[in-house]
Amino acid sequence: MFVTSPVPVFQVVYHSLATSPLPTTADHRRLLSQSRANNAARAIGGMLLYAETTGEYLQVLEGPAEEVRALYRKIAADVRHHNVSVLSEGPAAERSFPNWQMGFAPLEADELAQLDSYLSPRPPSNPKTDGSALLEVLADFARTREVSY
Ligand SMILES: Cc1cc2nc3c(=O)[nH]c(=O)nc-3n(C[C@H](O)[C@H](O)[C@H](O)COP(=O)(O)O)c2cc1C
């Protein structure tokens, strides 16, 4: 989708909890269609994962730093979710999700369990605080998944 980036790529990965009552498929379709239109205008891509069993979101935003930061601030203030916490943020050499213009995929309970050790802030001694490890896991995930809708 974005073959080359004229500006350096900045990535943010956050975790949050959907607000009750939990969103429906229709809610997510609406959210995604609005998001993709907004994001395309700002060269922002990434991936949104949602675990229906727990109502957990995991989202990667990537694109120009100022655009990504501004979007993150807007998303963090959205009442449709809460307990929004950044798991990883920083510049990257290239996009990790070049084919995902805000892709959406469900996260199954077993997949969520595999990611569990990355989902809370860890003491610095734990190598899993390294955001690049989490991004690698998520990029792998994206490569093996179809965008749901
Ligand atoms: C989990 C979650 C993910 C979101 N992701 C995006 C996104 O990738 N892009 C986006 O523009 N809005 C996203 N939003 C919606 C924003 O919080 C906000 O409602 C929207 O950007 C407002 O758009 P507007 O300024 O055009 O009214 C997300 C909201 C939630 C709850």
The ligand as an ORCA input file, in Angstrom:
! r2SCAN-3c Opt
* xyz 0 1
  C      -9.972      0.924     19.423
  C     -10.097      2.151     18.579
  C      -9.285      2.302     17.457
  C      -9.387      3.435     16.642
  N      -8.573      3.563     15.559
  C      -8.665      4.667     14.785
  C      -7.833      4.841     13.650
  O      -6.992      4.005     13.300
  N      -7.994      5.967     12.908
  C      -8.921      6.922     13.214
  O      -9.017      7.922     12.507
  N      -9.729      6.780     14.275
  C      -9.633      5.677     15.061
  N     -10.465      5.548     16.139
  C     -11.511      6.562     16.337
  C     -10.981      7.814     16.998
  O     -10.913      7.638     18.379
  C     -11.917      9.008     16.694
  O     -13.238      8.698     17.044
  C     -11.933      9.367     15.229
  O     -10.619      9.431     14.704
  C     -12.620     10.738     15.057
  O     -12.605     11.046     13.724
  P     -13.015     12.505     13.257
  O     -11.995     13.421     13.823
  O     -12.988     12.384     11.768
  O     -14.394     12.731     13.803
  C     -10.347      4.427     16.970
  C     -11.161      4.268     18.088
  C     -11.046      3.153     18.889
  C     -11.941      2.992     20.085
*
